[in-house]
Each structure stands twice: as C-alpha cells, then as structure tokens.
C-alpha cells in the first residue's frame, strides 16, 4: 500500500506532463520526452522501492530510482523527438508518411512512388527521399533501422513474398550505400500477410503495397543530451 501511495502521484505526472503542441500542425499531442521521463521515473521508483528493506530505505531508494529512470527515459524521448523533427523537415513535400509509435518512428513509403510496376528498382523520387533519410540517420547512430516490404494480395502469394523481400532489400541497400552502416539495418519481407487496408478495392491495395522503415532507439540513446 505504501508503494502504491508513492507511485500514484508519479503516474499522474506522466499523463499531465506528456502533452505538447505539434509544431507542424498546431495540434496537441503527447510529448515522448515528457512521457519517457515520467515512465522512467515510475519504473525507477518501483525498482528502487522494492529493493529497500525498511520504509525509510524504500522511500529513499524510490526517489533515487525515479531520478535515474527519469533521466534515461528523457534521453531516449529527446533523442527520438529530435530525429523525428529533422525527418519531418527534410521530407516535407515527399510522399513518405511519418508515424510516431511510442519511441519508434515509422516511415511509410508507398510503392506507387517508390517502385515501378512489379519492380524492385527504386524510382528517382524514392532515391531523392532516401537521400534525405540517410542524411538524418548518419547523425543518429543509436538508431536501429528495420526495413519491411509489403504487397497486396493480387497474384501468387509466393511471388508476392519474394517481391516484398526484394523491395525491402533495395531500400536497405540504398541506405547502406549512402552511409548507413549495414550493422544497423534489418530486412524483412512480409508479402501480403500484413495488410493495412482492404484488398477488395484498388485504393486499399495501393495502401498495402509499401515499404515501412521503422526506427528504434538503442541503449545508447539513453545518454542523449539535447544540444
């Protein structure tokens, strides 16, 4: 019960402090730096409290754990916030969609502007966009880069699987050629198995034909300090 009373106010801070204004749209959104700070504080406090013997020791260790956890959470949140901001700036006017999912950043590249029909060769527009992505990624080396290819359900499933793999490989190869270390790159083809829309109409099929680049922070991002 004491632990519950200690953590409840910290958990409330996560909800209040995690709101910020989107500088691109003016909408209120959750700030991952603030949220990361709060979540880190709660986790750190819990770990510290559970490691203490007496009530005073638990309280002291909880406060220390909260401080350490908050610093780690803030570092990752700030690191990804800054990276997202630069990606949005660099990719303005492109057809790449940027989606923030917790600490991850997902870049959605529609196949209609990334590849020709039934091809894994990058279009000039895709190369231009990937140049901008590479420019950012070279400055954020504590980011893993997961490249996933997807197709619609038209045609043979086995062929679609191989096409998704070739397309993911093409994107990964281009990033690597532009200075993103191969050790940071993971490649996966999903074929038609992970649709995001209905395959019963052309609009839905177009949404399903895509390459997603998911950017995930590594442990090194915990030490990031805002410039």
ZIMO-V326050 format. One record per helix or strand of 3 or more residues. SS is the DSSP state (@ for helix, = for strand). FROM is the first residue (numbers start at 1). LEN is the number of residues. If there is no record, write none. Layout:
ss & from & len
SS & FROM & LEN
SS & FROM & LEN
This chain:
ss & from & len
@ & 2 & 16
= & 19 & 3
= & 28 & 3
@ & 32 & 20
@ & 55 & 36
= & 97 & 5
= & 104 & 7
@ & 111 & 4
@ & 124 & 14
= & 143 & 8
@ & 157 & 21
@ & 182 & 3
= & 185 & 5
@ & 202 & 7
= & 210 & 8
@ & 219 & 5
